[in-house]
Amino acid sequence: MKKYTSYSVLVLFVISFWSCSNKIIFERKAYTSYYPSKLTSDYNSANIQMEVVEAKNADSINKIIFENIKEISSFIENNNFTIRNYNDLTTSFITSYKDVKKQVPNDKLKSWEYHLETNVEYETEDFVNIVINYYSSYGESNGFADKRALVFDKISGKQLKTEDIFSSIFKITQLVELKFRAKYGINPSLSYNAQGFCFPNNRFKLANTLLFTIEGITFYYNLNEIASFEKGHYEVFMSYDELDNYLLIK
């Protein structure tokens, strides 16, 4: 009996140690750059500010977050920079602005702004929901603000796709569509696209951006995702009680 008890305690200690040593810890880091060094006008200047959460012990998660931030940073499309890290991103933004400014040296060029922040939106023992909020303005009066959400398995570091989160995409899509129609007053006798939407094949689709909270999940549609920019964002909230039969992660 004593041997069994000692063995059990040892097993529990090993499991406990393994759990603690594999716990993902996030820390915030800031990356900024300005041109010129002091911003004094709405013209002839540029600034980029990024606050990013990085996992101390999960490189796979950090890599995926970084690649997503690269993807939404459209200012890197027209230069030849090799983007390996966040400092490269800030340098690229300022360089892109300077390159454009060279083409109009005697004119006032509207200032550029880029602000990005990533947050741990929701976290359980098994998964974590990271949300990237970003705003960009390349001289426009209103700018462009949007968000992207990523869900990770905390043990493997793998990014979870929609099919890893729900057991039936078909059923979840039906449930979200019912709420969407009710919330936005969709006329059942007309197609979506006849009512100002731009769904592929004129059929409702599930949002790519999932925002987890303690009460449930918001299915968030970004600008231009299902309707024109002027229409703004669309979102549907579903409680966990409504989704429970189809949730694979909790």
Phi, psi and omega in degrees: 000318180297319179297317180298316180297316180298318179297318180298317179298319180298316179299315180298321179296316180297315179297315180298315179297317180299317181297317181292319183289339180259005179293132181277126179245126180258145174227152182265138176229145182247140177227120183223156174202146182226152170216122349291192186294332176237127181275120184237358187206165173279002181235154171057038177210163179211144175213142179230131180226124179230130171244118189237135172273133179233137179279131181291331188226035178212079183298328181296321178293315180300320181296317181292318177300313181299316181296325177291320178295320175302316184296324182272356180269086188293342183293345181273358186290332188252019174230172186257022180292146167268116185263106182250341184203180183291329176295323175298322179296314181294320178297318181297320180298311181295319179297319178299318179295315180299321179297319178292320182296327179299334182281344178226061188295334184262000182249162173278123177258127180304143182291153175253147175224144174215118180235131181219140179217131175249143183222151169280101185287319182201146185210137172236187177293336187256328184216164178223139180253112179258130180242132178256115174257132183215149179224134178224145176217121178250049180097354179287158181287325185258332184075187185222121181238136180204183179211158175224139182242141179233141178239130183236142168284125188284341179277310184271338185079005182283140174284131181270131176271172182302321181288345174275345184261324182239141181284335180220104178296324181299311182294317180297319179299319178298314181296316180293321181297320179302315179291322180299313180299317181291317184293320186255012174059048181287128178287116183292342182273354179241153177288162178301310186291339174285349180250022174095005178266172179222052177291138175302132181058019176062028181237141180301139177230153180288145179294148176280337186258116181247122181249110182274141172225181179290337182267331184173204185235133172261126175268110193249126179256121181287168176304138178070003182284316180230359180204169182294161183307319184296336182286339179081199181272156173233147178206149179227126178262134176234129178286161178295330177298322180288332186259351193308320183294345186237004181277128177265342178236144182213000000 
